[in-house]
Amino acid sequence: MEAFKSVTAKAIPLDRADVDTDQIIPASHLKRVERSGFGEYLFESLRSDPAFVLNDARHAGARILITGPNFGCGSSREHAVWAIEDYGIRAVIAPSFADIFRNNCGNVGVCCVVLAPEDVRNLMTVAEESPDTEITVDLEALEVRCGDDVFGFEVDPTTRERLLKGLDHIGITLEHEDRIAAYEAARD
C-alpha cells in the first residue's frame, strides 16, 4: 500500500450525511476481488444526476473528499474504500465515520480525518465556493490546513503508524520476516 504522509489538493464537497457503502459502490460491482478498476463506479447511482458534485469539472483531480457525518455506514464492503482509492482520493474529512469503513480505509491507505462539524462545514464551503483552493491533510503533523486555518485531528496511533509507513496486513507481517524465517528453520 502507498504510504500516506500528507496530501495537498483540491477537495470534493459532498454535502450529505449517512452516505452508506451501497451509495459509494453498488453491490452489482462486488464480484471481483482485485482492488483496481472500481473508481469508475464510485457513487455510480448518484452520478446519474448531472448536478452531482463528482460531475462538476471544477472538482476534477481532487484528492480529498469532505462529507457529512456517519460516512461509510451500512455493510462492511472493502470495495467501497477500493473505489475511493482507485478514484484518486487519498483523504476523507467528516464529522464521523462508520467504524468498519474507517478501519478499512486504514487497511488500504486512505486517511480518515474527523473534525468538528463546524470545521467540516467551513472546509466544505471553501471547496464549494472556491474549488481551486488546495487543502492539506498532514498526517505527520496531525493537521488540516486551508489558508490561514489550521485544524488539529487525532488518529489511532497504530493506524497512523501503518499509514505513514505504507503497511497493509501483509506488510506488517513482513516486518517480522527474519523472526518468521528463524521460527520456520527451527521447525525443520
C-alpha positions, 0 to 999 in steps of 0.5 A: 500500500502507498504510504500516506504522509500528507496530501495537498489538493483540491477537495470534493464537497459532498454535502450529505450525511449517512452516505452508506457503502451501497451509495459509494459502490453498488453491490452489482460491482462486488464480484471481483476481488482485485482492488483496481478498476472500481473508481469508475463506479464510485457513487455510480447511482448518484452520478446519474444526476448531472448536478452531482458534485463528482460531475462538476469539472471544477472538482476534477483531480481532487484528492480529498473528499469532505462529507457529512457525518456517519460516512461509510455506514451500512455493510462492511464492503472493502470495495467501497474504500477500493473505489475511493482509492482507485478514484484518486482520493487519498483523504476523507474529512467528516464529522464521523465515520462508520467504524468498519469503513474507517478501519478499512480505509486504514487497511488500504491507505486512505486517511480518515480525518474527523473534525468538528462539524463546524470545521467540516462545514467551513472546509466544505464551503471553501471547496464549494465556493472556491474549488481551486483552493488546495487543502492539506491533510498532514498526517505527520503533523496531525493537521488540516490546513486551508489558508490561514486555518489550521485544524488539529485531528487525532488518529489511532496511533497504530493506524497512523503508524501503518499509514505513514509507513505504507503497511497493509496486513501483509506488510506488517507481517513482513516486518517480522520476516527474519523472526518468521524465517528463524521460527520456520528453520527451527521447525525443520 
